[in-house]
Amino acid sequence: MIDFHKSLFFVIFFILYNNVNSQNAINSAAFCQKKTSPSICDPYLFNSDSIYIYNSTTTLEDIEKEVKSLLGFFQMLPKTCQVPSTYRLICNQYFQTCVPVSKTDNTSTIAIPLRPCRESCDYGNEICTTSQSCTGTFTEPIIYKFPVAVNIFNLSSLGGPSSYSLTCLDIDTMKAGNLNGTYVPTNDTIVVDQTCVHPLIYRNSTNREEDIKKGYQYLTETSDCLLPCPVPFFTENEWYQFKDLTTITGSISFVCIFFNIVVYGFLNKKHDRHTIGILCLSFSLWCCMLSDLIVASSPDYSLVCPEPGRFARIHDSRCVANGIIFQWGAVCTTMFWSAMAIDLFLVIKKLSPPAYTIKYFVSAIFVLAILFTTVPLAWDDYGYGFGGVGCWIMSNSVQNGCFWIPMLICLLIGAVSICLIIYEIVKIFKNVGRSGLSIVLVNARLFGIVSFIFVEYIYLMVYHFWVQHNTEKFTQNIADWVVCVQISGSADNCPLPKAVPYATQFIFLFFLRLLGIEVCIFYGINSRTKNIILDSILVNNKYFKAILSKISSVGATSSAKNTPSTANTSNQFNSSMFSVEVSKNGDDDDDL
């Protein structure tokens, strides 16, 4: 539930100032008119027999329409604000009591409005927790919008007295000098049917507290209007562009990473800390992409918005699965990235830790990832917030504690490792000159991926904390948009609430999915994976050899018709396509 009441009440007063207080206190076209049609303000008016009409283009029906719209907003305000004194202030601001003042020649009268006292305005600010100024004046000097005690009118320009004193209207006692009003005190509460203008959604709740737990986002404690899901920070078309982005790039990354898992996990016969690191990193990213496939399984936004006006919460199993899988994969990915940065430094330094340490290292990362994944689950904090295309941790505090702070620590470790690596490379060049270039080139691919991911992580972190810093402003923008929609009667007349720029959000979502493609390019397309494949059962089996023999024989027959050197061509074909010169050490440019 969002705290809209301050924004709503501010706008109400703003409208009062612009529709009522912007009118000068003296107008030659103004006149007094008796109110004959019934109004929701009738119990609260000081004198319905004499209503101030500013000019000939204004009607009582117009005033009634505006008042009814504003009082509808009061149903969204806190209970402290929904009291008779507030209703009296609003009603007597719009249906102002008209005071006829005789001209000096007694030929006609001049209509002037009776204004509520400043004390009434101050009290309205107090009970509604607003800070609207009550000290403003009209264009003509000394005429106060909320006079302390009296307003003194100079009516000489209209043929009236040069100094006419009019005591202000005391809202609490409904007394104004010696004027005799028709007001009858009442403590009734105005009941106005709420209207929820599209895309706001009306819901008459029987158990509001339970509804909030389920994810229904009411505008205020007393409002029956729900925010649409997703929140219109972007157009509907832009929201679906984000979803298409995650579906397409997430699916591509899923396939790419799966290739790494198959090669390094199932086909590889020789495991070292390098292959284990790639396998763990790939599996972590694969989980992240698996969460994207869960999002893609819904053709619309039903995963995160199961019902109109309801944001998915812990009770929605698919949403929780999406959040848990992504959280575990993202935490593991970050930690394994920092581990790879450390490992690369060890390679440059030609240090080799004991083989058994890799087991403890991997186990520790998995345990920490499980811990950071189960804490939000224990606090029922998985769900869908105001942005993004999938479910994750909702509250900023839990996000920071279970992901962004651990990520910051990993980034610092990675940054230190990168600096040390650069330092070691500089030392190598100083000591051995260009002869040390081979050492650098052997590990250039690893250094490239570590550095590239580091830059992306920095962007993701800066983006998150920038959004977190501006959350209150974005929430206020939603409130302003809601008020605009309700007042204008259409969302078409109101600009979307300002939030994260479209391009910034697009890059954020893209970088998260690009990681899988990058890891596949850097680790899945190289000579080592080719060696693993050629040495695996996938190639070394009778079926593949039979297919290879068939292809070779067809190629030999075809070549025999065009060239006499068939045998040589066939041998060249076999050598270039399916054999690879394996290093004496069994290593290549990616080996650690």
Order of alpha helices (4+ residues) and beta strands (2+ residues): alpha-beta-beta-alpha-alpha-beta-beta-alpha-beta-beta-beta-alpha-beta-alpha-alpha-alpha-alpha-beta-beta-alpha-alpha-alpha-alpha-alpha-alpha-alpha-alpha-alpha
